[in-house]
Amino acid sequence: MDKDRETMTEAEFAKAVGVSRVTLWRMRQRGQLPHYKLGRRILYGQRHVEEFLKAHECKTEVDEHS
């Protein structure tokens, strides 16, 4: 992935966030994942990686007895 580019391919995005391309497809179909479509090509903005990870962050509680 070229850090100077503003967009990344579906394969690059999937690798960056650790999910399959099928998962990305499902999320796009449900309207849960912003993307760009140029003809048949799907692209994602670099900022979408951070937004995706932040949206799926799990907050865990620390056990005070540990």
DSSP file (Angstrom, degrees, kcal/mol; ACC not computed):
  #  RESIDUE AA STRUCTURE BP1 BP2  ACC     N-H-->O    O-->H-N    N-H-->O    O-->H-N    TCO  KAPPA ALPHA  PHI   PSI    X-CA   Y-CA   Z-CA
    1    1 A M              0   0    0      0, 0.0     2,-0.6     0, 0.0     7,-0.1   0.000 360.0 360.0 360.0 126.9    0.0    0.0    0.0
    2    2 A D    >   -     0   0    0      5,-0.2     3,-1.3     1,-0.1     5,-0.1  -0.718 360.0-152.4 -84.4 118.9    1.4    3.4   -1.1
    3    3 A K  T 3  S+     0   0    0     -2,-0.6    -1,-0.1     1,-0.3    43,-0.0   0.697  92.7  61.7 -66.2 -19.0    1.2    5.9    1.8
    4    4 A D  T 3  S+     0   0    0      2,-0.0    -1,-0.3    -3,-0.0     2,-0.2   0.684  86.7  90.1 -81.4 -18.1    1.1    8.8   -0.7
    5    5 A R    <   -     0   0    0     -3,-1.3    41,-0.1     1,-0.1     3,-0.0  -0.484  67.6-148.6 -78.0 149.0   -2.2    7.5   -2.3
    6    6 A E  S    S+     0   0    0     -2,-0.2    40,-2.2    39,-0.1    41,-0.3   0.615  80.5  45.5 -89.7 -14.5   -5.5    8.7   -0.9
    7    7 A T  E     -A   45   0A   0     38,-0.3     2,-0.3    39,-0.1    38,-0.2  -0.831  64.2-159.5-126.0 164.5   -7.2    5.5   -1.8
    8    8 A M  E     -A   44   0A   0     36,-2.5    36,-2.4    -2,-0.3    -2,-0.0  -0.965  25.5-105.3-139.5 157.9   -6.6    1.7   -1.5
    9    9 A T  E  >  -A   43   0A   0     -2,-0.3     4,-2.5    34,-0.2     5,-0.2  -0.220  36.4-104.1 -75.2 169.9   -7.9   -1.3   -3.2
   10   10 A E  H  > S+     0   0    0     32,-0.7     4,-2.7     1,-0.2     5,-0.2   0.902 122.8  51.0 -61.3 -41.9  -10.3   -3.8   -1.6
   11   11 A A  H  > S+     0   0    0      2,-0.2     4,-2.1     1,-0.2    -1,-0.2   0.904 111.0  48.2 -63.7 -41.5   -7.5   -6.3   -1.1
   12   12 A E  H  > S+     0   0    0      2,-0.2     4,-2.4     1,-0.2    -2,-0.2   0.911 113.0  47.9 -64.8 -42.6   -5.3   -3.6    0.6
   13   13 A F  H  X S+     0   0    0     -4,-2.5     4,-2.1     2,-0.2     5,-0.2   0.929 110.6  51.2 -64.1 -45.3   -8.2   -2.5    2.8
   14   14 A A  H  X>S+     0   0    0     -4,-2.7     5,-1.9     1,-0.2     4,-1.3   0.908 113.0  45.7 -58.7 -43.2   -9.1   -6.1    3.8
   15   15 A K  H  <5S+     0   0    0     -4,-2.1    -1,-0.2     1,-0.2    -2,-0.2   0.898 110.3  54.1 -67.1 -40.3   -5.4   -6.8    4.8
   16   16 A A  H  <5S+     0   0    0     -4,-2.4    -2,-0.2     1,-0.2    -1,-0.2   0.851 119.5  32.0 -64.4 -35.6   -5.2   -3.5    6.7
   17   17 A V  H  <5S-     0   0    0     -4,-2.1    -1,-0.2     2,-0.1    -2,-0.2   0.509 109.3-118.9-103.4  -5.3   -8.2   -4.2    8.9
   18   18 A G  T  <5S+     0   0    0     -4,-1.3     2,-0.3     1,-0.3    -3,-0.2   0.849  70.2 116.4  76.6  35.9   -7.8   -8.0    9.0
   19   19 A V      < -     0   0    0     -5,-1.9    -1,-0.3    -6,-0.2    -2,-0.1  -0.862  64.9 -99.7-128.4 166.8  -11.1   -9.1    7.4
   20   20 A S     >  -     0   0    0     -2,-0.3     4,-1.7     1,-0.1     5,-0.1  -0.384  28.1-116.6 -81.7 163.5  -11.9  -11.0    4.2
   21   21 A R  H  > S+     0   0    0      1,-0.2     4,-2.4     2,-0.2     5,-0.1   0.810 117.2  58.9 -67.1 -29.7  -13.0   -9.4    1.0
   22   22 A V  H  > S+     0   0    0      2,-0.2     4,-2.6     1,-0.2    -1,-0.2   0.906 103.5  51.4 -64.8 -41.4  -16.4  -11.3    1.4
   23   23 A T  H  > S+     0   0    0      2,-0.2     4,-2.4     1,-0.2    -2,-0.2   0.915 109.9  49.5 -61.2 -42.8  -16.9   -9.5    4.8
   24   24 A L  H  X S+     0   0    0     -4,-1.7     4,-2.5     2,-0.2    -2,-0.2   0.921 109.8  51.6 -61.7 -43.4  -16.2   -6.2    3.1
   25   25 A W  H  X S+     0   0    0     -4,-2.4     4,-2.4     1,-0.2    -2,-0.2   0.929 110.2  48.7 -59.1 -46.0  -18.7   -7.1    0.3
   26   26 A R  H  X S+     0   0    0     -4,-2.6     4,-1.6     1,-0.2    -1,-0.2   0.912 111.4  49.5 -61.2 -42.9  -21.4   -8.0    2.9
   27   27 A M  H  <>S+     0   0    0     -4,-2.4     5,-2.9     1,-0.2     6,-0.6   0.884 110.7  50.1 -65.7 -38.0  -20.8   -4.7    4.8
   28   28 A R  H ><5S+     0   0    0     -4,-2.5     3,-1.4     4,-0.2    -1,-0.2   0.917 107.6  54.0 -64.3 -42.2  -21.0   -2.7    1.6
   29   29 A Q  H 3<5S+     0   0    0     -4,-2.4    -1,-0.2     1,-0.3    -2,-0.2   0.832 109.9  47.7 -61.5 -32.5  -24.3   -4.4    0.7
   30   30 A R  T 3<5S-     0   0    0     -4,-1.6    -1,-0.3    -5,-0.2    -2,-0.2   0.465 116.3-115.1 -86.6  -1.8  -25.7   -3.4    4.1
   31   31 A G  T < 5S+     0   0    0     -3,-1.4    -3,-0.2    -4,-0.3    -2,-0.1   0.732  82.6 121.2  75.8  22.3  -24.5    0.2    3.7
   32   32 A Q      < +     0   0    0     -5,-2.9    -4,-0.2    -6,-0.2    -5,-0.1   0.484  61.2  57.8 -95.4  -4.4  -22.1   -0.2    6.6
   33   33 A L  S    S-     0   0    0     -6,-0.6    -1,-0.2    -5,-0.1    -2,-0.1  -0.934  74.7-138.3-136.2 111.9  -18.9    0.6    4.8
   34   34 A P        +     0   0    0      0, 0.0     2,-0.3     0, 0.0    11,-0.2  -0.401  39.6 150.4 -66.4 142.7  -18.2    3.8    2.9
   35   35 A H        -     0   0    0      9,-0.1     2,-0.4    -2,-0.1     9,-0.2  -0.963  41.4-115.7-160.7 171.7  -16.4    3.2   -0.4
   36   36 A Y  E     -B   43   0A   0      7,-3.2     7,-2.8    -2,-0.3     2,-0.5  -0.936  19.9-156.3-117.0 142.8  -15.9    4.6   -3.9
   37   37 A K  E     +B   42   0A   0     -2,-0.4     2,-0.6     5,-0.2     5,-0.2  -0.969  11.6 179.1-124.1 118.1  -16.9    2.7   -7.1
   38   38 A L  E >  S-B   41   0A   0      3,-2.6     3,-2.1    -2,-0.5     2,-0.5  -0.898  70.9 -54.8-116.3  98.8  -15.1    3.5  -10.3
   39   39 A G  T 3  S-     0   0    0     -2,-0.6     0, 0.0     1,-0.3     0, 0.0  -0.590 121.5 -22.4  66.5-121.3  -16.7    1.2  -12.9
   40   40 A R  T 3  S+     0   0    0     -2,-0.5     2,-0.4    -3,-0.1    -1,-0.3   0.438 117.6 103.9 -96.9  -2.3  -16.2   -2.3  -11.4
   41   41 A R  E <   - B   0  38A   0     -3,-2.1    -3,-2.6   -32,-0.0     2,-0.5  -0.672  58.0-153.0 -88.6 132.4  -13.4   -1.2   -9.2
   42   42 A I  E     - B   0  37A   0     -2,-0.4   -32,-0.7    -5,-0.2     2,-0.3  -0.897  17.7-180.0-104.1 129.1  -14.0   -0.7   -5.5
   43   43 A L  E     -AB   9  36A   0     -7,-2.8    -7,-3.2    -2,-0.5     2,-0.4  -0.929  13.0-155.3-128.3 153.9  -11.7    1.7   -3.6
   44   44 A Y  E     -A    8   0A   0    -36,-2.4   -36,-2.5    -2,-0.3     2,-0.2  -0.956  22.4-116.7-125.9 145.8  -11.5    2.9    0.0
   45   45 A G  E >>  -A    7   0A   0     -2,-0.4     3,-1.4   -38,-0.2     4,-0.6  -0.515  25.5-119.8 -76.6 149.4  -10.1    6.1    1.4
   46   46 A Q  H >> S+     0   0    0    -40,-2.2     3,-1.2     1,-0.3     4,-0.8   0.873 115.1  59.0 -54.8 -37.8   -7.1    5.9    3.7
   47   47 A R  H 3> S+     0   0    0    -41,-0.3     4,-2.1     1,-0.3    -1,-0.3   0.744  90.5  71.4 -66.3 -21.9   -9.3    7.5    6.4
   48   48 A H  H <> S+     0   0    0     -3,-1.4     4,-2.6     1,-0.2    -1,-0.3   0.789  90.1  60.4 -66.0 -27.3  -11.8    4.6    6.2
   49   49 A V  H <X S+     0   0    0     -3,-1.2     4,-2.6    -4,-0.6     5,-0.2   0.968 108.6  41.6 -62.8 -52.7   -9.3    2.3    7.8
   50   50 A E  H  X S+     0   0    0     -4,-0.8     4,-2.6     1,-0.2     5,-0.2   0.910 116.2  49.7 -62.0 -42.7   -9.1    4.4   11.0
   51   51 A E  H  X S+     0   0    0     -4,-2.1     4,-2.3     2,-0.2    -1,-0.2   0.901 111.2  50.0 -63.0 -41.1  -12.9    4.9   11.0
   52   52 A F  H  X S+     0   0    0     -4,-2.6     4,-1.2     2,-0.2    -2,-0.2   0.943 113.3  44.6 -62.4 -49.2  -13.6    1.2   10.5
   53   53 A L  H  < S+     0   0    0     -4,-2.6     3,-0.3     1,-0.2    -2,-0.2   0.901 113.9  49.6 -64.7 -40.9  -11.3    0.2   13.4
   54   54 A K  H >< S+     0   0    0     -4,-2.6     3,-1.2     1,-0.2    -1,-0.2   0.899 109.1  52.7 -64.9 -39.7  -12.7    2.9   15.7
   55   55 A A  H 3< S+     0   0    0     -4,-2.3    -1,-0.2     1,-0.2    -2,-0.2   0.750 114.8  42.2 -67.3 -23.8  -16.3    1.9   14.9
   56   56 A H  T 3< S+     0   0    0     -4,-1.2    -1,-0.2    -3,-0.3     2,-0.2   0.183  83.1 130.4-110.1  16.1  -15.5   -1.7   15.8
   57   57 A E    <   -     0   0    0     -3,-1.2     2,-0.5    -4,-0.1    -3,-0.1  -0.503  48.5-144.2 -71.1 135.8  -13.4   -1.1   18.9
   58   58 A C        -     0   0    0     -2,-0.2     2,-0.5     2,-0.0    -2,-0.1  -0.893   4.6-145.4-104.1 127.9  -14.4   -3.1   21.9
   59   59 A K        -     0   0    0     -2,-0.5     2,-0.4     2,-0.0    -2,-0.0  -0.799  17.9-162.8 -89.7 129.2  -14.2   -1.6   25.3
   60   60 A T        -     0   0    0     -2,-0.5     2,-0.4     0, 0.0    -2,-0.0  -0.897  14.0-129.5-114.4 145.7  -13.3   -4.1   28.0
   61   61 A E        -     0   0    0     -2,-0.4     2,-0.5     1,-0.0    -2,-0.0  -0.744  20.7-129.2 -91.9 139.2  -13.7   -3.6   31.7
   62   62 A V        -     0   0    0     -2,-0.4     2,-0.5     1,-0.0    -1,-0.0  -0.743  21.5-122.4 -88.0 130.4  -10.7   -4.3   33.9
   63   63 A D    >   -     0   0    0     -2,-0.5     3,-1.4     1,-0.2    -1,-0.0  -0.622  15.3-153.8 -74.0 119.5  -11.4   -6.6   36.8
   64   64 A E  T 3  S+     0   0    0     -2,-0.5    -1,-0.2     1,-0.3    -2,-0.0   0.638  89.3  64.8 -70.4 -13.9  -10.5   -4.7   40.0
   65   65 A H  T 3         0   0    0      1,-0.2    -1,-0.3    -3,-0.0    -2,-0.1   0.507 360.0 360.0 -87.6  -4.9   -9.7   -7.9   41.8
   66   66 A S    <         0   0    0     -3,-1.4    -1,-0.2     0, 0.0    -2,-0.1   0.470 360.0 360.0 -82.8 360.0   -6.8   -8.9   39.6
